[in-house]
Amino acid sequence: MSGTLRLAALLGLTFFSSTSFASSGSIPLTGAGVGWFALGIFVFAYALVMAEEYLQLRKSKPVLIAAGIIWILIGIVYAGQGLSTLAHDAFRHNLLEYAELMLFLLVAMTYINAMEDRLLFDALRAWLVRSGFGLRTLFWLTGLLAFFISPVADNLTTALLMCAVVLKVANGDRRFVNLACINIVVAANAGGAFSPFGDITTLMVWQAGKVQFGQFLVLFIPSLLNFLVPATLMSLMVPRRAPNALNEVVELKRGARTIVLLFILTIGTAVACHNFLHLPPVLGMMMGLGYLQFFGFYLRKTLPRSLARKRALYERNGDHARLQRMGSIVPFDVFNKVAKAEWDTLLFFYGVVMCVGGLGFMGYLELASHFLYDGGDPTLANVAIGVLSAVVDNIPVMFAVLSMNPDMALGQWLLVTLTAGVGGSLLSIGSAAGVALMGQAHGMYTFFGHLKWLPAILLGYMVSIGAHLWLNSALF
């Protein structure tokens, strides 16, 4: 035995002395010092994540370190017992789960960035800004658009887009901005709950095979009620006056509509691979990235001809402003869109998956599963998980539930998908959309401004759960 293994064995006899072999060959560490230490490391790391807004520390950093420490501790214990292969296989299993989700999200983010580059979102914002709608109409429009765009464009991107509209037209009206931002956060989170593409948690449930793609649609009415109940109450406080319309016009870049169609084709390919061929959806998404790359190649090759045609038209019309803007046109580059993906989110996701996977391998998730689901009411457990997601990010919460893999009916899996998705709306820090908007509308949309409307949001939360239990009772 080498010196390293002797040291590991010594540690296994002291620091890990209360461990024993489980029937599967793994070592339960929940009662050992190493288990408590690993759990403490994760809690401390997550405390830093929750304080991201105040520390200005990106959330991926602490969980990446925590994941490394947890698996190194596992490696030391298993090496000391001659079971390194078991730890190695467990790590690779968790890494594979992350890799599938990460590549899926990377393609989706790339498409969203491509649409942003083609000015699709700017064009939508400009239309709303110059519309001349009253504040109450804008309150409802931004909320409804957030609800219906987030199932495709993810709730964070959608919330930021709608908030930009609100800030543009509000002209410093703090009260309206606060109400509109709360409405946007609730709507974006609710809209993401009935689509695998709307939130990472729904994507995780779909990829795990717990709910099929079409089955998420039964959550549409509960999700809609989750948004409409607090929105109706808040709208009563929105003044009816109309802000001054701003003359903002945005011209879509070449290929914008085609990229939207390619994204729809990509989603269709991913769904077909999963539903009909029983292959991982990431296969279809990566194929969709190929669609975008080929279209990007076409855009680059035809750019000189397109510019020459537009230059001749603008010169003929004497449009000097557009002629001047043509000098700043940059050829479309897919890899530039990949580089602009939310890498902090993707790396945070890696850290969470590996931390929770490591704690699960130690035995903590089995303990949590016994506490939450064994002998109790899974409905109450799933409702509580939604409330928990208002404080703790819903990604580790949902990954923990999937790792516990409780024996639940389809209706219960849909319930926990709903509650984990919309529970984050209860507090401004409960979702990525809320945290992002506190930064974007700094000083106008605040934690306590959101907290004042907690009773209305909680009412919507309970109504949505009741609607699901009633409308989809056959699934339980």
C-alpha positions in Angstrom: 0.0 0.0 0.0 1.4 3.4 -1.0 1.9 6.2 1.5 -1.1 8.1 0.1 -3.3 5.0 0.6 -1.9 4.4 4.1 -2.8 8.0 5.0 -6.3 7.5 3.5 -6.7 4.3 5.5 -5.6 6.1 8.7 -8.2 8.9 8.0 -10.8 6.2 7.5 -10.1 4.8 10.9 -10.2 8.2 12.7 -12.2 10.9 11.0 -14.5 8.4 9.3 -14.7 5.9 12.2 -18.5 5.7 12.4 -18.9 4.5 8.8 -19.9 1.1 7.6 -20.6 -0.6 4.3 -24.2 -0.3 2.9 -25.7 -3.3 1.2 -24.9 -1.8 -2.3 -21.2 -1.6 -1.4 -21.2 2.1 -0.9 -20.3 3.6 2.4 -23.0 5.6 4.4 -21.3 8.7 5.7 -24.2 10.6 7.1 -23.2 9.9 10.7 -19.5 10.4 10.2 -17.4 13.5 10.7 -16.6 13.6 7.0 -20.3 13.7 6.2 -21.0 16.5 8.5 -18.0 18.4 7.2 -19.2 18.0 3.6 -22.7 19.1 4.5 -21.3 22.2 6.3 -19.1 23.0 3.2 -22.2 22.9 1.0 -24.3 25.0 3.4 -21.5 27.6 3.6 -21.1 27.7 -0.2 -24.8 28.1 -0.7 -24.9 30.9 1.9 -22.3 32.7 -0.3 -24.5 32.1 -3.4 -27.5 33.6 -1.6 -25.4 36.7 -0.7 -24.3 37.1 -4.3 -26.1 40.5 -4.7 -24.3 41.9 -1.6 -20.9 40.3 -2.1 -20.7 40.8 -5.8 -19.3 37.3 -5.9 -20.4 35.2 -8.9 -22.5 32.3 -7.7 -20.5 29.7 -9.6 -17.3 30.2 -7.6 -18.3 28.8 -4.2 -20.2 25.8 -5.5 -17.3 24.8 -7.8 -15.0 24.8 -4.8 -17.5 23.0 -2.6 -18.1 20.3 -5.3 -14.3 19.7 -5.5 -13.9 19.4 -1.7 -16.9 17.0 -1.3 -15.7 14.6 -4.0 -12.1 14.8 -2.8 -13.4 13.7 0.7 -15.3 10.9 -0.9 -12.2 9.9 -2.9 -10.1 9.8 0.2 -12.6 7.6 2.1 -13.1 5.2 -0.8 -9.4 5.0 -1.6 -8.7 4.0 2.0 -11.2 1.2 1.7 -10.0 0.0 -1.7 -13.2 1.1 -3.4 -11.9 3.9 -5.7 -13.7 2.4 -8.7 -17.1 2.9 -6.9 -16.4 6.6 -6.3 -15.1 7.0 -9.8 -18.2 5.5 -11.4 -20.5 7.6 -9.1 -18.7 10.8 -10.1 -18.9 9.9 -13.8 -22.6 9.2 -13.5 -23.3 12.6 -12.0 -21.0 14.2 -14.6 -22.9 12.6 -17.5 -26.2 13.9 -16.1 -24.7 17.4 -16.0 -23.2 17.1 -19.5 -26.5 16.3 -21.1 -28.3 19.2 -19.5 -25.4 21.6 -20.0 -25.2 21.0 -23.8 -29.0 21.3 -24.0 -28.9 24.6 -22.3 -25.9 25.8 -24.2 -27.7 25.4 -27.5 -30.9 27.1 -26.2 -28.8 30.0 -24.9 -27.0 30.2 -28.3 -30.2 30.6 -30.1 -31.5 33.2 -27.7 -28.3 35.2 -28.2 -28.6 34.8 -32.0 -32.1 36.2 -31.8 -30.9 39.1 -29.6 -28.1 39.8 -32.1 -30.7 40.0 -34.9 -32.5 42.6 -32.8 -35.7 40.6 -32.4 -36.1 41.5 -28.7 -35.1 45.1 -29.4 -37.8 45.3 -32.1 -40.4 44.0 -29.6 -39.3 46.5 -27.0 -39.4 49.4 -29.5 -43.0 48.5 -30.5 -44.1 48.6 -26.9 -42.3 51.8 -26.2 -43.8 53.8 -29.1 -47.3 52.3 -28.7 -48.6 55.0 -26.4 -50.4 52.4 -24.2 -51.5 53.5 -20.7 -49.6 52.3 -17.6 -52.3 49.7 -16.7 -52.3 48.4 -20.3 -48.5 48.2 -20.2 -48.7 46.4 -16.9 -50.8 43.7 -18.4 -49.0 43.5 -21.7 -45.6 43.1 -20.2 -46.9 40.5 -17.8 -48.7 38.5 -20.5 -45.8 38.7 -22.9 -43.5 37.5 -20.1 -45.8 34.6 -19.4 -46.0 33.5 -23.1 -42.4 34.2 -24.1 -40.7 32.5 -21.1 -41.8 28.9 -22.1 -39.5 29.3 -25.1 -36.9 32.0 -24.3 -36.3 31.1 -20.6 -37.6 33.2 -17.7 -34.4 35.2 -17.1 -34.1 36.6 -20.6 -37.8 37.3 -20.8 -37.9 39.2 -17.5 -34.9 41.3 -18.5 -36.5 42.2 -21.8 -39.9 43.2 -20.2 -38.1 45.2 -17.5 -36.2 47.2 -20.1 -39.6 48.2 -21.6 -41.0 49.2 -18.1 -37.9 51.3 -17.3 -38.1 53.0 -20.7 -41.7 54.1 -20.4 -42.0 54.6 -16.6 -39.9 57.8 -16.6 -38.8 57.3 -13.0 -42.2 56.2 -11.5 -40.9 54.0 -8.7 -44.3 52.7 -7.7 -45.2 51.6 -11.2 -41.7 50.0 -11.8 -41.9 48.0 -8.6 -45.4 46.7 -9.4 -44.6 46.0 -13.0 -41.3 44.1 -12.0 -43.1 42.0 -9.5 -45.7 41.2 -12.1 -43.0 40.3 -14.7 -41.2 38.0 -12.2 -44.3 36.1 -11.3 -45.4 35.9 -14.9 -42.0 34.7 -16.2 -41.7 32.0 -13.5 -45.3 30.9 -14.1 -44.8 30.7 -17.8 -41.7 28.6 -17.5 -43.5 26.0 -15.4 -45.6 24.4 -18.2 -42.8 24.0 -20.7 -39.5 21.9 -20.6 -37.8 24.9 -22.2 -39.1 27.5 -19.8 -36.9 26.7 -16.8 -34.0 24.4 -15.9 -36.1 22.5 -13.4 -38.8 21.6 -15.9 -36.0 20.6 -18.3 -34.5 18.3 -15.6 -37.8 16.6 -15.0 -38.4 16.1 -18.7 -34.9 14.7 -19.3 -35.2 12.4 -16.3 -38.2 10.9 -18.0 -40.6 11.7 -15.1 -42.9 13.7 -17.3 -43.3 13.5 -21.1 -43.1 16.6 -23.3 -46.9 17.0 -24.0 -47.8 16.2 -20.4 -46.4 19.5 -19.1 -49.3 21.3 -20.9 -51.8 20.2 -18.2 -50.0 22.7 -16.0 -51.0 25.6 -18.3 -54.2 26.6 -16.4 -52.6 26.3 -13.0 -49.6 28.3 -14.2 -51.9 31.0 -15.7 -53.8 31.3 -12.5 -50.6 31.6 -10.6 -49.9 34.7 -12.7 -53.4 36.1 -13.0 -54.4 36.1 -9.3 -51.7 38.5 -8.0 -51.6 40.4 -11.3 -55.3 41.2 -10.9 -54.9 42.4 -7.3 -51.8 44.5 -8.2 -53.3 46.1 -11.3 -55.8 47.8 -9.0 -53.0 49.9 -7.7 -51.6 50.9 -11.2 -52.6 54.4 -12.3 -54.6 54.7 -15.6 -52.5 57.6 -17.0 -50.5 57.1 -20.2 -46.8 58.0 -20.5 -45.5 59.9 -23.4 -44.9 57.7 -26.4 -41.3 57.5 -27.5 -40.4 57.4 -31.2 -38.1 54.4 -31.2 -37.8 52.2 -34.4 -35.7 49.1 -34.7 -35.0 47.4 -38.0 -34.5 43.6 -37.8 -31.2 42.3 -39.1 -31.1 39.9 -42.0 -32.1 36.3 -41.1 -33.9 37.2 -37.8 -37.2 35.4 -38.8 -35.3 32.4 -40.2 -33.4 31.9 -36.9 -36.8 31.8 -35.1 -38.0 29.1 -37.5 -34.7 27.2 -37.0 -35.2 27.3 -33.2 -38.7 25.9 -33.6 -37.3 23.2 -35.9 -34.5 22.5 -33.3 -37.1 22.1 -30.5 -39.2 19.7 -32.8 -36.0 17.6 -33.4 -35.2 17.4 -29.7 -38.8 16.4 -28.9 -39.0 13.8 -31.7 -35.7 12.2 -30.6 -36.9 11.9 -27.1 -40.6 10.9 -27.7 -40.3 8.6 -30.7 -36.7 7.3 -30.7 -36.2 7.3 -26.9 -32.9 9.1 -27.3 -31.7 11.9 -25.1 -33.2 15.3 -26.2 -29.7 16.8 -26.2 -29.1 14.9 -29.5 -31.8 16.9 -31.2 -30.5 20.2 -29.7 -26.9 19.6 -30.8 -28.3 18.8 -34.3 -30.1 22.1 -34.1 -26.9 23.9 -33.4 -25.7 22.5 -36.7 -28.8 24.1 -38.4 -27.7 27.4 -37.0 -24.1 27.0 -38.0 -25.1 26.2 -41.6 -27.4 29.3 -41.7 -24.6 31.4 -40.2 -22.3 30.2 -43.0 -24.9 31.3 -45.5 -25.3 34.7 -43.8 -21.5 35.3 -43.9 -21.1 34.2 -47.6 -24.0 36.4 -48.8 -23.2 39.4 -46.7 -21.2 41.3 -49.3 -23.9 40.9 -51.9 -26.6 42.0 -49.4 -24.6 45.1 -48.3 -24.0 46.1 -51.9 -27.8 45.9 -52.7 -28.7 47.9 -49.5 -26.0 50.5 -50.2 -27.3 51.1 -53.7 -30.9 51.5 -52.3 -29.8 53.9 -49.5 -27.7 56.0 -51.9 -30.7 56.2 -54.3 -33.0 57.3 -51.4 -30.4 59.6 -49.9 -30.6 57.8 -46.5 -27.3 58.9 -45.1 -28.1 57.7 -41.5 -28.5 54.1 -42.7 -25.4 54.4 -45.0 -23.4 55.4 -41.9 -24.7 52.5 -39.8 -23.7 50.0 -42.5 -20.0 50.6 -41.7 -20.4 49.0 -38.3 -22.0 45.8 -39.5 -20.2 42.7 -38.2 -20.7 39.3 -39.9 -22.8 36.8 -38.1 -20.6 34.3 -36.0 -22.2 31.4 -34.2 -19.3 30.8 -31.9 -19.5 34.4 -30.8 -23.1 33.6 -29.7 -21.8 30.4 -27.9 -19.2 32.6 -26.0 -22.0 34.9 -24.8 -23.9 32.1 -23.1 -24.6 32.4 -19.4 -21.4 30.6 -18.4 -21.8 31.6 -14.8 -25.2 29.8 -14.7 -23.8 26.8 -16.5 -20.9 26.5 -14.1 -23.1 27.1 -11.1 -25.3 24.3 -12.4 -22.2 22.0 -12.6 -21.3 22.8 -9.0 -24.8 22.2 -7.7 -25.2 18.9 -9.6 -21.9 17.6 -8.3 -22.4 18.9 -4.7 -25.9 17.4 -4.5 -24.7 14.2 -6.2 -21.8 13.9 -3.7 -24.1 14.4 -0.7 -26.5 11.9 -2.2 -23.7 9.4 -2.6 -22.9 9.9 1.1 -26.5 9.0 1.9 -28.0 12.4 2.7 -30.6 12.3 0.0 -31.9 9.0 1.1 -32.4 10.5 4.6 -34.2 13.5 3.2 -36.4 11.2 1.0 -37.4 9.2 4.1 -38.2 12.4 6.0 -40.2 14.0 3.2 -41.9 11.2 1.4 -41.9 7.9 3.4 -45.2 7.5 5.3 -46.2 11.1 4.8 -48.3 13.0 2.3 -46.3 13.6 -0.9 -48.7 16.6 -1.7 -47.6 18.4 1.4 -44.0 17.6 0.8 -44.2 18.9 -2.8 -45.9 22.1 -1.6 -43.2 22.6 1.0 -40.5 22.1 -1.6 -42.1 25.0 -3.6 -41.9 27.3 -0.5 -38.3 26.2 0.1 -37.4 27.2 -3.5 -38.3 30.8 -2.5 -35.2 30.8 -0.3 -33.0 28.2 -1.9 -32.5 28.2 -5.7 -34.9 25.7 -7.4 -32.1 24.0 -9.3 -30.5 22.2 -6.3 -34.0 21.6 -4.8 -35.3 19.9 -8.0 -32.0 18.0 -8.5 -32.3 16.7 -5.0 -35.9 15.5 -5.5 -34.9 13.8 -8.7 -31.9 12.1 -7.0 -34.2 11.0 -4.1 -36.4 9.5 -6.9 -39.5 9.1 -4.6 -42.2 6.7 -5.9 -44.8 9.2 -7.0 -47.7 9.3 -9.4 -47.5 11.5 -12.6 -49.7 14.1 -10.9 -47.2 14.5 -8.0 -44.2 14.9 -10.4 -46.2 17.6 -12.2 -47.1 19.2 -8.8 -43.4 19.4 -7.7 -42.5 20.8 -11.1 -45.2 23.5 -10.7 -44.3 24.4 -7.1 -40.5 24.4 -7.7 -41.0 26.6 -10.8 -43.4 29.2 -9.3 -42.4 29.0 -5.6 -39.4 31.2 -6.4 -41.8 34.1 -7.1 -42.7 34.4 -3.4 -39.6 36.4 -2.7 -37.5 38.6 -5.0 -34.4 36.5 -4.2 -36.3 33.3 -5.0 -35.5 33.2 -8.7 -32.9 34.3 -11.2 -35.5 36.6 -12.8 -36.1 38.4 -9.4 -32.4 38.8 -8.6 -31.6 40.1 -12.1 -34.5 42.6 -12.0 -33.3 44.0 -8.6 -30.1 44.8 -10.3 -31.6 46.2 -13.5 -34.2 48.3 -11.7 -31.9 49.1 -8.8 -33.6 51.2 -6.1 -37.1 50.9 -7.7 -37.7 47.1 -7.5 -36.5 46.0 -4.1 -36.7 43.0 -1.8 -39.1 44.7 0.6 -41.2 46.2 -2.3 -41.7 42.6 -3.5 -42.3 41.4 0.1 -45.3 43.8 0.5 -47.2 41.8 -2.1 -46.3 38.4 -0.6 -49.9 37.7 0.5 -51.2 38.2 -3.1 -48.4 36.1 -4.6 -49.0 33.3 -2.0 -52.7 33.4 -2.8 -51.8 32.8 -6.5 -49.5 30.0 -5.4 -52.2 28.2 -3.4 -54.8 28.7 -6.2 -52.5 27.2 -8.8 -51.9 24.2 -6.6 -55.6 23.8 -5.9 -56.4 24.1 -9.7 -53.8 21.4 -10.5 -55.2 19.0 -7.8 -58.7 19.5 -9.1 -58.3 19.7 -12.9 -55.7 16.9 -13.0 -57.0 14.7 -10.3 -57.0 11.7 -12.6 -53.2 11.8 -12.7 -52.8 11.2 -9.0 
